[in-house]
Amino acid sequence: MKKYKAVSGPKNVNVAKGNTQAAFDMFADIINREATGGWEYHSMETITVTENPGCFQQPVPTNYYMLIFVRDE
């Protein structure tokens, strides 16, 4: 039987001009960290979460990147 785990990816990635590799490295670091715990990278999904902030304010939708990992149980 397989078990799945969802881990939040970086939300806002800001890098210096010409250094897009730094953004890729952020995701690679998460993948490598989970791999040391026996998790295998499966996919990345985007989910939209809408939070109700309070009285008289509009709901605010926010996109998140979820990295999906899998391992045998």
CHARMM internal coordinates of N, CA and C (Angstrom, degrees):
IC EDIT
DIST 1 N 1 CA 1.4394
DIST 1 CA 1 C 1.5298
ANGL 1 N 1 CA 1 C 109.15
DIST 1 C 2 N 1.3182
ANGL 1 CA 1 C 2 N 115.90
DIHE 1 N 1 CA 1 C 2 N 140.68
DIST 2 N 2 CA 1.4632
ANGL 1 C 2 N 2 CA 120.73
DIHE 1 CA 1 C 2 N 2 CA -179.94
DIST 2 CA 2 C 1.5241
ANGL 2 N 2 CA 2 C 110.75
DIHE 1 C 2 N 2 CA 2 C -98.60
DIST 2 C 3 N 1.3190
ANGL 2 CA 2 C 3 N 115.38
DIHE 2 N 2 CA 2 C 3 N 148.63
DIST 3 N 3 CA 1.4518
ANGL 2 C 3 N 3 CA 121.99
DIHE 2 CA 2 C 3 N 3 CA 176.12
DIST 3 CA 3 C 1.5261
ANGL 3 N 3 CA 3 C 107.34
DIHE 2 C 3 N 3 CA 3 C -121.09
DIST 3 C 4 N 1.3266
ANGL 3 CA 3 C 4 N 116.29
DIHE 3 N 3 CA 3 C 4 N 139.60
DIST 4 N 4 CA 1.4630
ANGL 3 C 4 N 4 CA 121.40
DIHE 3 CA 3 C 4 N 4 CA -178.14
DIST 4 CA 4 C 1.5232
ANGL 4 N 4 CA 4 C 110.22
DIHE 3 C 4 N 4 CA 4 C -115.09
DIST 4 C 5 N 1.3230
ANGL 4 CA 4 C 5 N 114.65
DIHE 4 N 4 CA 4 C 5 N 151.29
DIST 5 N 5 CA 1.4595
ANGL 4 C 5 N 5 CA 121.55
DIHE 4 CA 4 C 5 N 5 CA -179.75
DIST 5 CA 5 C 1.5194
ANGL 5 N 5 CA 5 C 107.93
DIHE 4 C 5 N 5 CA 5 C -138.28
DIST 5 C 6 N 1.3374
ANGL 5 CA 5 C 6 N 116.90
DIHE 5 N 5 CA 5 C 6 N 135.19
DIST 6 N 6 CA 1.4654
ANGL 5 C 6 N 6 CA 121.79
DIHE 5 CA 5 C 6 N 6 CA 176.68
DIST 6 CA 6 C 1.5237
ANGL 6 N 6 CA 6 C 108.65
DIHE 5 C 6 N 6 CA 6 C -109.37
DIST 6 C 7 N 1.3231
ANGL 6 CA 6 C 7 N 115.89
DIHE 6 N 6 CA 6 C 7 N 129.76
DIST 7 N 7 CA 1.4595
ANGL 6 C 7 N 7 CA 122.35
DIHE 6 CA 6 C 7 N 7 CA -179.68
DIST 7 CA 7 C 1.5173
ANGL 7 N 7 CA 7 C 107.99
DIHE 6 C 7 N 7 CA 7 C -124.00
DIST 7 C 8 N 1.3089
ANGL 7 CA 7 C 8 N 116.29
DIHE 7 N 7 CA 7 C 8 N 132.84
DIST 8 N 8 CA 1.4634
ANGL 7 C 8 N 8 CA 120.44
DIHE 7 CA 7 C 8 N 8 CA 179.65
DIST 8 CA 8 C 1.5248
ANGL 8 N 8 CA 8 C 110.35
DIHE 7 C 8 N 8 CA 8 C -69.12
DIST 8 C 9 N 1.3302
ANGL 8 CA 8 C 9 N 115.66
DIHE 8 N 8 CA 8 C 9 N 133.21
DIST 9 N 9 CA 1.4546
ANGL 8 C 9 N 9 CA 120.92
DIHE 8 CA 8 C 9 N 9 CA 175.75
DIST 9 CA 9 C 1.5157
ANGL 9 N 9 CA 9 C 110.22
DIHE 8 C 9 N 9 CA 9 C -88.32
DIST 9 C 10 N 1.3290
ANGL 9 CA 9 C 10 N 117.56
DIHE 9 N 9 CA 9 C 10 N 175.32
DIST 10 N 10 CA 1.4599
ANGL 9 C 10 N 10 CA 120.07
DIHE 9 CA 9 C 10 N 10 CA 178.00
DIST 10 CA 10 C 1.5260
ANGL 10 N 10 CA 10 C 110.27
DIHE 9 C 10 N 10 CA 10 C -58.22
DIST 10 C 11 N 1.3257
ANGL 10 CA 10 C 11 N 116.66
DIHE 10 N 10 CA 10 C 11 N 137.87
DIST 11 N 11 CA 1.4644
ANGL 10 C 11 N 11 CA 120.48
DIHE 10 CA 10 C 11 N 11 CA -176.93
DIST 11 CA 11 C 1.5278
ANGL 11 N 11 CA 11 C 111.72
DIHE 10 C 11 N 11 CA 11 C -83.96
DIST 11 C 12 N 1.2912
ANGL 11 CA 11 C 12 N 116.88
DIHE 11 N 11 CA 11 C 12 N -58.61
DIST 12 N 12 CA 1.4664
ANGL 11 C 12 N 12 CA 121.27
DIHE 11 CA 11 C 12 N 12 CA 179.14
DIST 12 CA 12 C 1.5146
ANGL 12 N 12 CA 12 C 108.22
DIHE 11 C 12 N 12 CA 12 C -117.71
DIST 12 C 13 N 1.3074
ANGL 12 CA 12 C 13 N 115.76
DIHE 12 N 12 CA 12 C 13 N 116.05
DIST 13 N 13 CA 1.4602
ANGL 12 C 13 N 13 CA 120.57
DIHE 12 CA 12 C 13 N 13 CA -177.14
DIST 13 CA 13 C 1.5335
ANGL 13 N 13 CA 13 C 108.66
DIHE 12 C 13 N 13 CA 13 C -104.96
DIST 13 C 14 N 1.3220
ANGL 13 CA 13 C 14 N 115.82
DIHE 13 N 13 CA 13 C 14 N 114.40
DIST 14 N 14 CA 1.4586
ANGL 13 C 14 N 14 CA 121.64
DIHE 13 CA 13 C 14 N 14 CA 177.38
DIST 14 CA 14 C 1.5237
ANGL 14 N 14 CA 14 C 107.86
DIHE 13 C 14 N 14 CA 14 C -118.00
DIST 14 C 15 N 1.3320
ANGL 14 CA 14 C 15 N 115.18
DIHE 14 N 14 CA 14 C 15 N 125.42
DIST 15 N 15 CA 1.4647
ANGL 14 C 15 N 15 CA 120.21
DIHE 14 CA 14 C 15 N 15 CA 179.33
DIST 15 CA 15 C 1.5200
ANGL 15 N 15 CA 15 C 109.07
DIHE 14 C 15 N 15 CA 15 C -131.56
DIST 15 C 16 N 1.3113
ANGL 15 CA 15 C 16 N 115.54
DIHE 15 N 15 CA 15 C 16 N 163.21
DIST 16 N 16 CA 1.4563
ANGL 15 C 16 N 16 CA 120.69
DIHE 15 CA 15 C 16 N 16 CA 177.10
DIST 16 CA 16 C 1.5275
ANGL 16 N 16 CA 16 C 109.59
DIHE 15 C 16 N 16 CA 16 C -68.41
DIST 16 C 17 N 1.3141
ANGL 16 CA 16 C 17 N 116.24
DIHE 16 N 16 CA 16 C 17 N 151.87
DIST 17 N 17 CA 1.4610
ANGL 16 C 17 N 17 CA 121.47
DIHE 16 CA 16 C 17 N 17 CA 179.86
DIST 17 CA 17 C 1.5270
ANGL 17 N 17 CA 17 C 110.16
DIHE 16 C 17 N 17 CA 17 C -54.56
DIST 17 C 18 N 1.3285
ANGL 17 CA 17 C 18 N 115.00
DIHE 17 N 17 CA 17 C 18 N 130.92
DIST 18 N 18 CA 1.4540
ANGL 17 C 18 N 18 CA 120.64
DIHE 17 CA 17 C 18 N 18 CA 178.57
DIST 18 CA 18 C 1.5228
ANGL 18 N 18 CA 18 C 114.31
DIHE 17 C 18 N 18 CA 18 C 82.49
DIST 18 C 19 N 1.3368
ANGL 18 CA 18 C 19 N 117.55
DIHE 18 N 18 CA 18 C 19 N 5.59
DIST 19 N 19 CA 1.4595
ANGL 18 C 19 N 19 CA 120.21
DIHE 18 CA 18 C 19 N 19 CA -177.04
DIST 19 CA 19 C 1.5296
ANGL 19 N 19 CA 19 C 110.88
DIHE 18 C 19 N 19 CA 19 C -118.67
DIST 19 C 20 N 1.3182
ANGL 19 CA 19 C 20 N 116.36
DIHE 19 N 19 CA 19 C 20 N 50.08
DIST 20 N 20 CA 1.4694
ANGL 19 C 20 N 20 CA 119.64
DIHE 19 CA 19 C 20 N 20 CA 179.98
DIST 20 CA 20 C 1.5248
ANGL 20 N 20 CA 20 C 111.70
DIHE 19 C 20 N 20 CA 20 C -64.48
DIST 20 C 21 N 1.3249
ANGL 20 CA 20 C 21 N 117.66
DIHE 20 N 20 CA 20 C 21 N -22.72
DIST 21 N 21 CA 1.4613
ANGL 20 C 21 N 21 CA 120.67
DIHE 20 CA 20 C 21 N 21 CA 178.64
DIST 21 CA 21 C 1.5264
ANGL 21 N 21 CA 21 C 110.70
DIHE 20 C 21 N 21 CA 21 C -59.05
DIST 21 C 22 N 1.3235
ANGL 21 CA 21 C 22 N 117.82
DIHE 21 N 21 CA 21 C 22 N -31.77
DIST 22 N 22 CA 1.4599
ANGL 21 C 22 N 22 CA 120.80
DIHE 21 CA 21 C 22 N 22 CA 179.02
DIST 22 CA 22 C 1.5255
ANGL 22 N 22 CA 22 C 111.11
DIHE 21 C 22 N 22 CA 22 C -61.33
DIST 22 C 23 N 1.3257
ANGL 22 CA 22 C 23 N 117.35
DIHE 22 N 22 CA 22 C 23 N -36.32
DIST 23 N 23 CA 1.4632
ANGL 22 C 23 N 23 CA 121.11
DIHE 22 CA 22 C 23 N 23 CA 177.36
DIST 23 CA 23 C 1.5269
ANGL 23 N 23 CA 23 C 110.49
DIHE 22 C 23 N 23 CA 23 C -66.47
DIST 23 C 24 N 1.3192
ANGL 23 CA 23 C 24 N 117.02
DIHE 23 N 23 CA 23 C 24 N -43.71
DIST 24 N 24 CA 1.4616
ANGL 23 C 24 N 24 CA 120.94
DIHE 23 CA 23 C 24 N 24 CA 178.79
DIST 24 CA 24 C 1.5234
ANGL 24 N 24 CA 24 C 110.69
DIHE 23 C 24 N 24 CA 24 C -63.63
DIST 24 C 25 N 1.3385
ANGL 24 CA 24 C 25 N 115.72
DIHE 24 N 24 CA 24 C 25 N -37.32
DIST 25 N 25 CA 1.4633
ANGL 24 C 25 N 25 CA 120.63
DIHE 24 CA 24 C 25 N 25 CA -179.30
DIST 25 CA 25 C 1.5280
ANGL 25 N 25 CA 25 C 111.89
DIHE 24 C 25 N 25 CA 25 C -64.11
DIST 25 C 26 N 1.3367
ANGL 25 CA 25 C 26 N 117.48
DIHE 25 N 25 CA 25 C 26 N -31.88
DIST 26 N 26 CA 1.4674
ANGL 25 C 26 N 26 CA 120.20
DIHE 25 CA 25 C 26 N 26 CA 177.59
DIST 26 CA 26 C 1.5237
ANGL 26 N 26 CA 26 C 110.77
DIHE 25 C 26 N 26 CA 26 C -60.32
DIST 26 C 27 N 1.3332
ANGL 26 CA 26 C 27 N 115.95
DIHE 26 N 26 CA 26 C 27 N -44.15
DIST 27 N 27 CA 1.4614
ANGL 26 C 27 N 27 CA 119.98
DIHE 26 CA 26 C 27 N 27 CA 178.36
DIST 27 CA 27 C 1.5288
ANGL 27 N 27 CA 27 C 111.05
DIHE 26 C 27 N 27 CA 27 C -69.26
DIST 27 C 28 N 1.3203
ANGL 27 CA 27 C 28 N 116.77
DIHE 27 N 27 CA 27 C 28 N -40.12
DIST 28 N 28 CA 1.4676
ANGL 27 C 28 N 28 CA 120.26
DIHE 27 CA 27 C 28 N 28 CA 179.27
DIST 28 CA 28 C 1.5242
ANGL 28 N 28 CA 28 C 110.90
DIHE 27 C 28 N 28 CA 28 C -62.65
DIST 28 C 29 N 1.3241
ANGL 28 CA 28 C 29 N 117.46
DIHE 28 N 28 CA 28 C 29 N -37.20
DIST 29 N 29 CA 1.4637
ANGL 28 C 29 N 29 CA 120.67
DIHE 28 CA 28 C 29 N 29 CA 178.68
DIST 29 CA 29 C 1.5247
ANGL 29 N 29 CA 29 C 111.24
DIHE 28 C 29 N 29 CA 29 C -62.36
DIST 29 C 30 N 1.3374
ANGL 29 CA 29 C 30 N 116.75
DIHE 29 N 29 CA 29 C 30 N -41.27
DIST 30 N 30 CA 1.4688
ANGL 29 C 30 N 30 CA 120.17
DIHE 29 CA 29 C 30 N 30 CA 178.06
DIST 30 CA 30 C 1.5229
ANGL 30 N 30 CA 30 C 110.09
DIHE 29 C 30 N 30 CA 30 C -64.97
DIST 30 C 31 N 1.3252
ANGL 30 CA 30 C 31 N 116.52
DIHE 30 N 30 CA 30 C 31 N -44.73
DIST 31 N 31 CA 1.4636
ANGL 30 C 31 N 31 CA 120.84
DIHE 30 CA 30 C 31 N 31 CA -179.30
DIST 31 CA 31 C 1.5260
ANGL 31 N 31 CA 31 C 110.48
DIHE 30 C 31 N 31 CA 31 C -62.11
DIST 31 C 32 N 1.3238
ANGL 31 CA 31 C 32 N 117.41
DIHE 31 N 31 CA 31 C 32 N -44.65
DIST 32 N 32 CA 1.4669
ANGL 31 C 32 N 32 CA 121.14
DIHE 31 CA 31 C 32 N 32 CA 179.74
DIST 32 CA 32 C 1.5279
ANGL 32 N 32 CA 32 C 111.65
DIHE 31 C 32 N 32 CA 32 C -65.82
DIST 32 C 33 N 1.3182
ANGL 32 CA 32 C 33 N 117.68
DIHE 32 N 32 CA 32 C 33 N -38.21
DIST 33 N 33 CA 1.4686
ANGL 32 C 33 N 33 CA 121.47
DIHE 32 CA 32 C 33 N 33 CA 178.78
DIST 33 CA 33 C 1.5347
ANGL 33 N 33 CA 33 C 110.43
DIHE 32 C 33 N 33 CA 33 C -62.10
DIST 33 C 34 N 1.3323
ANGL 33 CA 33 C 34 N 116.20
DIHE 33 N 33 CA 33 C 34 N -44.99
DIST 34 N 34 CA 1.4637
ANGL 33 C 34 N 34 CA 119.67
DIHE 33 CA 33 C 34 N 34 CA 179.98
DIST 34 CA 34 C 1.5276
ANGL 34 N 34 CA 34 C 111.62
DIHE 33 C 34 N 34 CA 34 C -69.13
DIST 34 C 35 N 1.3258
ANGL 34 CA 34 C 35 N 116.73
DIHE 34 N 34 CA 34 C 35 N -32.81
DIST 35 N 35 CA 1.4683
ANGL 34 C 35 N 35 CA 120.51
DIHE 34 CA 34 C 35 N 35 CA 179.30
DIST 35 CA 35 C 1.5275
ANGL 35 N 35 CA 35 C 111.29
DIHE 34 C 35 N 35 CA 35 C -63.12
DIST 35 C 36 N 1.3277
ANGL 35 CA 35 C 36 N 117.11
DIHE 35 N 35 CA 35 C 36 N -33.25
DIST 36 N 36 CA 1.4713
ANGL 35 C 36 N 36 CA 119.08
DIHE 35 CA 35 C 36 N 36 CA 178.33
DIST 36 CA 36 C 1.5241
ANGL 36 N 36 CA 36 C 111.31
DIHE 35 C 36 N 36 CA 36 C -66.55
DIST 36 C 37 N 1.3339
ANGL 36 CA 36 C 37 N 117.51
DIHE 36 N 36 CA 36 C 37 N -20.77
DIST 37 N 37 CA 1.4530
ANGL 36 C 37 N 37 CA 121.80
DIHE 36 CA 36 C 37 N 37 CA 176.85
DIST 37 CA 37 C 1.5160
ANGL 37 N 37 CA 37 C 113.12
DIHE 36 C 37 N 37 CA 37 C -93.47
DIST 37 C 38 N 1.3392
ANGL 37 CA 37 C 38 N 116.43
DIHE 37 N 37 CA 37 C 38 N 8.54
DIST 38 N 38 CA 1.4546
ANGL 37 C 38 N 38 CA 120.53
DIHE 37 CA 37 C 38 N 38 CA 177.30
DIST 38 CA 38 C 1.5219
ANGL 38 N 38 CA 38 C 114.87
DIHE 37 C 38 N 38 CA 38 C 91.44
DIST 38 C 39 N 1.3278
ANGL 38 CA 38 C 39 N 117.44
DIHE 38 N 38 CA 38 C 39 N 7.22
DIST 39 N 39 CA 1.4569
ANGL 38 C 39 N 39 CA 121.33
DIHE 38 CA 38 C 39 N 39 CA -179.57
DIST 39 CA 39 C 1.5231
ANGL 39 N 39 CA 39 C 110.50
DIHE 38 C 39 N 39 CA 39 C -92.71
DIST 39 C 40 N 1.3254
ANGL 39 CA 39 C 40 N 116.12
DIHE 39 N 39 CA 39 C 40 N 138.43
DIST 40 N 40 CA 1.4641
ANGL 39 C 40 N 40 CA 122.81
DIHE 39 CA 39 C 40 N 40 CA 177.42
DIST 40 CA 40 C 1.5314
ANGL 40 N 40 CA 40 C 108.97
DIHE 39 C 40 N 40 CA 40 C -105.46
DIST 40 C 41 N 1.3305
ANGL 40 CA 40 C 41 N 115.46
DIHE 40 N 40 CA 40 C 41 N 132.35
DIST 41 N 41 CA 1.4661
ANGL 40 C 41 N 41 CA 119.70
DIHE 40 CA 40 C 41 N 41 CA 178.80
DIST 41 CA 41 C 1.5232
ANGL 41 N 41 CA 41 C 109.79
DIHE 40 C 41 N 41 CA 41 C -62.28
DIST 41 C 42 N 1.3225
ANGL 41 CA 41 C 42 N 116.72
DIHE 41 N 41 CA 41 C 42 N 134.35
DIST 42 N 42 CA 1.4588
ANGL 41 C 42 N 42 CA 122.38
DIHE 41 CA 41 C 42 N 42 CA -178.69
DIST 42 CA 42 C 1.5308
ANGL 42 N 42 CA 42 C 111.58
DIHE 41 C 42 N 42 CA 42 C -112.92
DIST 42 C 43 N 1.3370
ANGL 42 CA 42 C 43 N 118.01
DIHE 42 N 42 CA 42 C 43 N -53.00
DIST 43 N 43 CA 1.4612
ANGL 42 C 43 N 43 CA 121.07
DIHE 42 CA 42 C 43 N 43 CA -177.12
DIST 43 CA 43 C 1.5263
ANGL 43 N 43 CA 43 C 110.18
DIHE 42 C 43 N 43 CA 43 C -169.46
DIST 43 C 44 N 1.3213
ANGL 43 CA 43 C 44 N 115.37
DIHE 43 N 43 CA 43 C 44 N 174.83
DIST 44 N 44 CA 1.4606
ANGL 43 C 44 N 44 CA 121.17
DIHE 43 CA 43 C 44 N 44 CA 174.18
DIST 44 CA 44 C 1.5150
ANGL 44 N 44 CA 44 C 107.94
DIHE 43 C 44 N 44 CA 44 C -125.82
DIST 44 C 45 N 1.3171
ANGL 44 CA 44 C 45 N 116.05
DIHE 44 N 44 CA 44 C 45 N 132.97
DIST 45 N 45 CA 1.4552
ANGL 44 C 45 N 45 CA 122.30
DIHE 44 CA 44 C 45 N 45 CA -179.68
DIST 45 CA 45 C 1.5223
ANGL 45 N 45 CA 45 C 108.97
DIHE 44 C 45 N 45 CA 45 C -124.22
DIST 45 C 46 N 1.3149
ANGL 45 CA 45 C 46 N 116.06
DIHE 45 N 45 CA 45 C 46 N 152.15
DIST 46 N 46 CA 1.4582
ANGL 45 C 46 N 46 CA 121.63
DIHE 45 CA 45 C 46 N 46 CA 174.30
DIST 46 CA 46 C 1.5236
ANGL 46 N 46 CA 46 C 107.84
DIHE 45 C 46 N 46 CA 46 C -108.06
DIST 46 C 47 N 1.3232
ANGL 46 CA 46 C 47 N 116.16
DIHE 46 N 46 CA 46 C 47 N 129.70
DIST 47 N 47 CA 1.4546
ANGL 46 C 47 N 47 CA 119.79
DIHE 46 CA 46 C 47 N 47 CA 175.27
DIST 47 CA 47 C 1.5263
ANGL 47 N 47 CA 47 C 108.64
DIHE 46 C 47 N 47 CA 47 C -122.70
DIST 47 C 48 N 1.3101
ANGL 47 CA 47 C 48 N 115.97
DIHE 47 N 47 CA 47 C 48 N 150.16
DIST 48 N 48 CA 1.4534
ANGL 47 C 48 N 48 CA 121.55
DIHE 47 CA 47 C 48 N 48 CA 176.76
DIST 48 CA 48 C 1.5185
ANGL 48 N 48 CA 48 C 107.86
DIHE 47 C 48 N 48 CA 48 C -110.36
DIST 48 C 49 N 1.3300
ANGL 48 CA 48 C 49 N 115.48
DIHE 48 N 48 CA 48 C 49 N 124.07
DIST 49 N 49 CA 1.4558
ANGL 48 C 49 N 49 CA 121.87
DIHE 48 CA 48 C 49 N 49 CA 178.35
DIST 49 CA 49 C 1.5193
ANGL 49 N 49 CA 49 C 107.69
DIHE 48 C 49 N 49 CA 49 C -111.84
DIST 49 C 50 N 1.3305
ANGL 49 CA 49 C 50 N 116.37
DIHE 49 N 49 CA 49 C 50 N 128.03
DIST 50 N 50 CA 1.4577
ANGL 49 C 50 N 50 CA 120.72
DIHE 49 CA 49 C 50 N 50 CA 178.50
DIST 50 CA 50 C 1.5205
ANGL 50 N 50 CA 50 C 108.59
DIHE 49 C 50 N 50 CA 50 C -108.96
DIST 50 C 51 N 1.3203
ANGL 50 CA 50 C 51 N 115.18
DIHE 50 N 50 CA 50 C 51 N 119.57
DIST 51 N 51 CA 1.4552
ANGL 50 C 51 N 51 CA 120.89
DIHE 50 CA 50 C 51 N 51 CA -179.66
DIST 51 CA 51 C 1.5163
ANGL 51 N 51 CA 51 C 109.54
DIHE 50 C 51 N 51 CA 51 C -104.57
DIST 51 C 52 N 1.3132
ANGL 51 CA 51 C 52 N 116.69
DIHE 51 N 51 CA 51 C 52 N 138.52
DIST 52 N 52 CA 1.4487
ANGL 51 C 52 N 52 CA 121.53
DIHE 51 CA 51 C 52 N 52 CA 174.11
DIST 52 CA 52 C 1.5218
ANGL 52 N 52 CA 52 C 108.08
DIHE 51 C 52 N 52 CA 52 C -91.17
DIST 52 C 53 N 1.3570
ANGL 52 CA 52 C 53 N 118.21
DIHE 52 N 52 CA 52 C 53 N 106.47
DIST 53 N 53 CA 1.4568
ANGL 52 C 53 N 53 CA 121.18
DIHE 52 CA 52 C 53 N 53 CA -170.48
DIST 53 CA 53 C 1.5249
ANGL 53 N 53 CA 53 C 115.71
DIHE 52 C 53 N 53 CA 53 C -72.80
DIST 53 C 54 N 1.3100
ANGL 53 CA 53 C 54 N 118.86
DIHE 53 N 53 CA 53 C 54 N -22.00
DIST 54 N 54 CA 1.4607
ANGL 53 C 54 N 54 CA 119.00
DIHE 53 CA 53 C 54 N 54 CA -179.64
DIST 54 CA 54 C 1.5183
ANGL 54 N 54 CA 54 C 111.38
DIHE 53 C 54 N 54 CA 54 C 146.68
DIST 54 C 55 N 1.2976
ANGL 54 CA 54 C 55 N 114.81
DIHE 54 N 54 CA 54 C 55 N -168.10
DIST 55 N 55 CA 1.4647
ANGL 54 C 55 N 55 CA 121.43
DIHE 54 CA 54 C 55 N 55 CA -176.54
DIST 55 CA 55 C 1.5260
ANGL 55 N 55 CA 55 C 111.97
DIHE 54 C 55 N 55 CA 55 C -61.71
DIST 55 C 56 N 1.3007
ANGL 55 CA 55 C 56 N 114.65
DIHE 55 N 55 CA 55 C 56 N 134.67
DIST 56 N 56 CA 1.4651
ANGL 55 C 56 N 56 CA 123.15
DIHE 55 CA 55 C 56 N 56 CA 172.60
DIST 56 CA 56 C 1.5203
ANGL 56 N 56 CA 56 C 114.91
DIHE 55 C 56 N 56 CA 56 C 63.83
DIST 56 C 57 N 1.3079
ANGL 56 CA 56 C 57 N 118.35
DIHE 56 N 56 CA 56 C 57 N 15.76
DIST 57 N 57 CA 1.4567
ANGL 56 C 57 N 57 CA 121.54
DIHE 56 CA 56 C 57 N 57 CA 177.08
DIST 57 CA 57 C 1.5219
ANGL 57 N 57 CA 57 C 109.27
DIHE 56 C 57 N 57 CA 57 C -116.85
DIST 57 C 58 N 1.3059
ANGL 57 CA 57 C 58 N 115.90
DIHE 57 N 57 CA 57 C 58 N 150.82
DIST 58 N 58 CA 1.4577
ANGL 57 C 58 N 58 CA 121.85
DIHE 57 CA 57 C 58 N 58 CA 179.45
DIST 58 CA 58 C 1.5257
ANGL 58 N 58 CA 58 C 110.36
DIHE 57 C 58 N 58 CA 58 C -79.75
DIST 58 C 59 N 1.3369
ANGL 58 CA 58 C 59 N 116.41
DIHE 58 N 58 CA 58 C 59 N 147.24
DIST 59 N 59 CA 1.4730
ANGL 58 C 59 N 59 CA 118.99
DIHE 58 CA 58 C 59 N 59 CA 173.88
DIST 59 CA 59 C 1.5229
ANGL 59 N 59 CA 59 C 110.53
DIHE 58 C 59 N 59 CA 59 C -59.73
DIST 59 C 60 N 1.3093
ANGL 59 CA 59 C 60 N 115.47
DIHE 59 N 59 CA 59 C 60 N 145.20
DIST 60 N 60 CA 1.4599
ANGL 59 C 60 N 60 CA 121.12
DIHE 59 CA 59 C 60 N 60 CA -176.71
DIST 60 CA 60 C 1.5314
ANGL 60 N 60 CA 60 C 109.39
DIHE 59 C 60 N 60 CA 60 C -116.10
DIST 60 C 61 N 1.3552
ANGL 60 CA 60 C 61 N 118.29
DIHE 60 N 60 CA 60 C 61 N 109.66
DIST 61 N 61 CA 1.4720
ANGL 60 C 61 N 61 CA 119.34
DIHE 60 CA 60 C 61 N 61 CA 176.19
DIST 61 CA 61 C 1.5302
ANGL 61 N 61 CA 61 C 110.55
DIHE 60 C 61 N 61 CA 61 C -81.01
DIST 61 C 62 N 1.3265
ANGL 61 CA 61 C 62 N 116.29
DIHE 61 N 61 CA 61 C 62 N 137.27
DIST 62 N 62 CA 1.4607
ANGL 61 C 62 N 62 CA 121.98
DIHE 61 CA 61 C 62 N 62 CA 179.26
DIST 62 CA 62 C 1.5189
ANGL 62 N 62 CA 62 C 108.42
DIHE 61 C 62 N 62 CA 62 C -131.82
DIST 62 C 63 N 1.3289
ANGL 62 CA 62 C 63 N 116.45
DIHE 62 N 62 CA 62 C 63 N 134.80
DIST 63 N 63 CA 1.4667
ANGL 62 C 63 N 63 CA 121.69
DIHE 62 CA 62 C 63 N 63 CA 177.23
DIST 63 CA 63 C 1.5241
ANGL 63 N 63 CA 63 C 109.95
DIHE 62 C 63 N 63 CA 63 C -90.12
DIST 63 C 64 N 1.3401
ANGL 63 CA 63 C 64 N 115.32
DIHE 63 N 63 CA 63 C 64 N 137.50
DIST 64 N 64 CA 1.4523
ANGL 63 C 64 N 64 CA 122.26
DIHE 63 CA 63 C 64 N 64 CA 177.15
DIST 64 CA 64 C 1.5214
ANGL 64 N 64 CA 64 C 109.03
DIHE 63 C 64 N 64 CA 64 C -127.47
DIST 64 C 65 N 1.3281
ANGL 64 CA 64 C 65 N 115.50
DIHE 64 N 64 CA 64 C 65 N 147.37
DIST 65 N 65 CA 1.4613
ANGL 64 C 65 N 65 CA 121.18
DIHE 64 CA 64 C 65 N 65 CA 173.79
DIST 65 CA 65 C 1.5185
ANGL 65 N 65 CA 65 C 107.96
DIHE 64 C 65 N 65 CA 65 C -99.37
DIST 65 C 66 N 1.3168
ANGL 65 CA 65 C 66 N 116.05
DIHE 65 N 65 CA 65 C 66 N 126.59
DIST 66 N 66 CA 1.4523
ANGL 65 C 66 N 66 CA 121.75
DIHE 65 CA 65 C 66 N 66 CA 179.09
DIST 66 CA 66 C 1.5252
ANGL 66 N 66 CA 66 C 108.61
DIHE 65 C 66 N 66 CA 66 C -113.84
DIST 66 C 67 N 1.3218
ANGL 66 CA 66 C 67 N 116.41
DIHE 66 N 66 CA 66 C 67 N 122.63
DIST 67 N 67 CA 1.4570
ANGL 66 C 67 N 67 CA 120.81
DIHE 66 CA 66 C 67 N 67 CA 175.51
DIST 67 CA 67 C 1.5180
ANGL 67 N 67 CA 67 C 106.73
DIHE 66 C 67 N 67 CA 67 C -91.97
DIST 67 C 68 N 1.3209
ANGL 67 CA 67 C 68 N 115.30
DIHE 67 N 67 CA 67 C 68 N 127.54
DIST 68 N 68 CA 1.4535
ANGL 67 C 68 N 68 CA 121.85
DIHE 67 CA 67 C 68 N 68 CA -176.58
DIST 68 CA 68 C 1.5287
ANGL 68 N 68 CA 68 C 108.83
DIHE 67 C 68 N 68 CA 68 C -101.92
DIST 68 C 69 N 1.3481
ANGL 68 CA 68 C 69 N 115.29
DIHE 68 N 68 CA 68 C 69 N 131.11
DIST 69 N 69 CA 1.4611
ANGL 68 C 69 N 69 CA 121.77
DIHE 68 CA 68 C 69 N 69 CA 179.34
DIST 69 CA 69 C 1.5221
ANGL 69 N 69 CA 69 C 108.58
DIHE 68 C 69 N 69 CA 69 C -122.86
DIST 69 C 70 N 1.3211
ANGL 69 CA 69 C 70 N 115.69
DIHE 69 N 69 CA 69 C 70 N 155.93
DIST 70 N 70 CA 1.4618
ANGL 69 C 70 N 70 CA 121.39
DIHE 69 CA 69 C 70 N 70 CA -178.98
DIST 70 CA 70 C 1.5206
ANGL 70 N 70 CA 70 C 109.75
DIHE 69 C 70 N 70 CA 70 C -139.44
DIST 70 C 71 N 1.3381
ANGL 70 CA 70 C 71 N 115.89
DIHE 70 N 70 CA 70 C 71 N 150.03
DIST 71 N 71 CA 1.4593
ANGL 70 C 71 N 71 CA 121.37
DIHE 70 CA 70 C 71 N 71 CA 171.36
DIST 71 CA 71 C 1.5210
ANGL 71 N 71 CA 71 C 108.12
DIHE 70 C 71 N 71 CA 71 C -155.10
DIST 71 C 72 N 1.3186
ANGL 71 CA 71 C 72 N 114.41
DIHE 71 N 71 CA 71 C 72 N 158.30
DIST 72 N 72 CA 1.4606
ANGL 71 C 72 N 72 CA 119.67
DIHE 71 CA 71 C 72 N 72 CA 176.96
DIST 72 CA 72 C 1.5225
ANGL 72 N 72 CA 72 C 108.70
DIHE 71 C 72 N 72 CA 72 C -76.20
DIST 72 C 73 N 1.3052
ANGL 72 CA 72 C 73 N 114.13
DIHE 72 N 72 CA 72 C 73 N 139.75
DIST 73 N 73 CA 1.4660
ANGL 72 C 73 N 73 CA 120.39
DIHE 72 CA 72 C 73 N 73 CA -179.63
DIST 73 CA 73 C 1.4970
ANGL 73 N 73 CA 73 C 110.87
DIHE 72 C 73 N 73 CA 73 C -101.43
END
COOR INIT
IC SEED 1 N 1 CA 1 C
IC BUILD
